């Protein structure tokens, strides 16, 4: 759990600095990606619990640590 707490602290710092620069953090678009078969650790940012996912789409590309041949062409 120590790692989860450190990551949550880093997210809080990122949010604070972003806010100071006038950038808003959108909790609906912020996700935690699960690497390999690790257990999902609930993360909180901007007062919201973030979704834990195995893959997501970023700038039109599927981001995933599970290599699935042809995944991008079938979505």
Backbone as numpy.savetxt, mean C-alpha at the origin, in Angstrom:
# Nx Ny Nz CAx CAy CAz Cx Cy Cz
5.53 -7.81 14.89 4.71 -6.61 14.89 5.57 -5.34 14.89
6.83 -5.46 15.26 7.70 -4.29 15.29 7.79 -3.64 13.92
7.92 -4.48 12.88 8.02 -3.96 11.52 6.75 -3.21 11.14
5.59 -3.75 11.49 4.33 -3.09 11.19 4.24 -1.73 11.85
4.71 -1.63 13.08 4.68 -0.36 13.80 5.62 0.65 13.15
6.79 0.17 12.70 7.74 1.05 12.02 7.17 1.56 10.70
6.53 0.67 9.96 5.93 1.08 8.69 4.80 2.09 8.91
4.01 1.86 9.95 2.92 2.79 10.27 3.49 4.16 10.65
4.58 4.16 11.38 5.23 5.42 11.76 5.74 6.14 10.50
6.33 5.39 9.57 6.82 5.98 8.32 5.66 6.56 7.51
4.54 5.84 7.47 3.36 6.35 6.75 2.87 7.65 7.38
2.87 7.71 8.71 2.46 8.92 9.40 3.37 10.09 9.08
4.68 9.83 9.03 5.64 10.88 8.69 5.45 11.34 7.25
5.24 10.39 6.34 4.98 10.73 4.94 3.74 11.61 4.82
2.69 11.26 5.55 1.46 12.04 5.53 1.71 13.46 6.06
2.45 13.57 7.15 2.72 14.90 7.74 3.50 15.79 6.78
4.54 15.24 6.17 5.35 16.02 5.23 4.53 16.38 4.00
3.75 15.42 3.50 2.90 15.70 2.34 1.90 16.81 2.64
1.29 16.75 3.81 0.32 17.76 4.22 0.97 19.14 4.30
2.20 19.19 4.84 2.92 20.46 4.94 3.21 21.05 3.56
3.34 20.19 2.55 3.59 20.64 1.18 2.31 20.87 0.39
1.16 20.64 1.04 -0.12 20.85 0.37 -0.60 19.65 -0.44
-0.03 18.48 -0.19 -0.43 17.27 -0.91 -1.32 16.44 0.01
-2.47 16.04 -0.49 -3.41 15.25 0.30 -3.16 13.76 0.08
-3.25 12.98 1.15 -3.12 11.53 1.06 -4.52 10.95 0.90
-4.73 10.17 -0.14 -6.02 9.55 -0.40 -5.99 8.12 0.13
-6.61 7.90 1.29 -6.58 6.58 1.91 -7.29 5.53 1.06
-8.25 5.95 0.23 -8.95 5.00 -0.63 -8.03 4.44 -1.73
-7.01 5.22 -2.10 -6.10 4.79 -3.16 -4.79 4.24 -2.61
-4.63 4.24 -1.30 -3.40 3.76 -0.68 -3.61 2.34 -0.19
-2.74 1.43 -0.62 -2.87 0.02 -0.26 -1.54 -0.50 0.27
-1.61 -1.61 0.98 -0.42 -2.32 1.45 -0.35 -3.60 0.63
0.77 -3.81 -0.05 0.90 -5.02 -0.86 1.56 -6.12 -0.02
1.00 -7.31 -0.10 1.51 -8.46 0.65 2.57 -9.14 -0.20
3.76 -9.28 0.36 4.86 -9.90 -0.37 4.91 -11.38 -0.05
4.83 -12.17 -1.08 4.86 -13.63 -1.00 3.75 -14.14 -0.10
4.03 -15.05 0.80 2.99 -15.67 1.63 2.97 -15.12 3.05
3.37 -13.89 3.23 3.38 -13.31 4.56 1.98 -12.95 5.02
1.80 -12.94 6.31 0.51 -12.59 6.90 0.29 -11.08 6.79
-0.91 -10.69 6.44 -1.25 -9.27 6.33 -1.26 -8.63 7.71
-0.60 -7.50 7.82 -0.58 -6.73 9.06 -1.41 -5.48 8.83
-2.48 -5.29 9.59 -3.32 -4.10 9.39 -2.50 -2.82 9.58
-2.62 -1.91 8.63 -1.92 -0.63 8.68 -2.94 0.49 8.73
-2.64 1.53 9.48 -3.53 2.67 9.58 -2.77 3.89 9.07
-3.41 4.64 8.18 -2.85 5.90 7.68 -4.01 6.86 7.50
-3.80 8.10 7.85 -4.82 9.14 7.71 -6.09 8.73 8.46
-5.93 8.00 9.55 -7.07 7.59 10.35 -7.91 6.47 9.76
-7.43 5.85 8.69 -8.17 4.76 8.03 -7.30 3.51 7.98
-7.94 2.34 8.12 -7.22 1.08 7.94 -7.06 0.83 6.45
-5.83 0.61 6.02 -5.55 0.42 4.59 -5.85 -1.01 4.17
-6.26 -1.16 2.91 -6.51 -2.49 2.35 -5.19 -3.21 2.13
-5.16 -4.51 2.43 -4.00 -5.36 2.15 -4.33 -6.17 0.90
-3.48 -6.07 -0.12 -3.75 -6.72 -1.40 -2.53 -7.51 -1.86
-2.76 -8.45 -2.78 -1.65 -9.20 -3.37 -1.21 -8.59 -4.69
-2.08 -7.77 -5.28 -1.73 -7.06 -6.51 -2.63 -5.85 -6.64
-2.17 -4.88 -7.43 -2.98 -3.69 -7.70 -2.54 -3.10 -9.03
-3.35 -2.19 -9.54 -3.04 -1.54 -10.81 -2.52 -0.14 -10.51
-1.33 0.17 -11.01 -0.70 1.48 -10.83 -0.29 1.99 -12.20
-0.82 3.14 -12.57 -0.54 3.74 -13.88 -0.77 2.74 -15.02
-1.82 1.95 -14.90 -2.21 1.02 -15.94 -1.48 -0.31 -15.94
-0.57 -0.50 -15.00 0.20 -1.74 -14.95 -0.14 -2.52 -13.69
-0.20 -3.84 -13.79 -0.46 -4.69 -12.63 0.84 -4.82 -11.84
0.79 -4.45 -10.56 1.92 -4.57 -9.66 1.65 -5.78 -8.77
2.56 -6.76 -8.78 2.37 -7.98 -8.01 3.71 -8.66 -7.80
3.85 -9.35 -6.69 5.06 -10.13 -6.45 4.86 -11.58 -6.86
3.64 -11.93 -7.26 3.34 -13.27 -7.79 3.40 -13.19 -9.30
4.41 -13.75 -9.88 4.56 -13.67 -11.33 3.59 -14.63 -12.01
2.65 -14.06 -12.73 1.67 -14.85 -13.45 1.78 -14.48 -14.93
2.36 -15.37 -15.74 2.51 -15.05 -17.16 1.18 -14.71 -17.82
1.17 -13.64 -18.59 -0.03 -13.24 -19.30 -1.05 -12.49 -18.46
-0.75 -12.23 -17.19 -1.70 -11.56 -16.30 -2.09 -10.19 -16.84
-1.14 -9.45 -17.34 -1.40 -8.11 -17.84 -2.31 -8.13 -19.07
-2.18 -9.13 -19.91 -2.97 -9.18 -21.14 -4.39 -9.71 -20.91
-4.64 -10.36 -19.77 -5.97 -10.90 -19.53 -6.82 -10.05 -18.60
-6.29 -8.96 -18.10 -7.10 -8.15 -17.16 -8.03 -7.23 -17.85
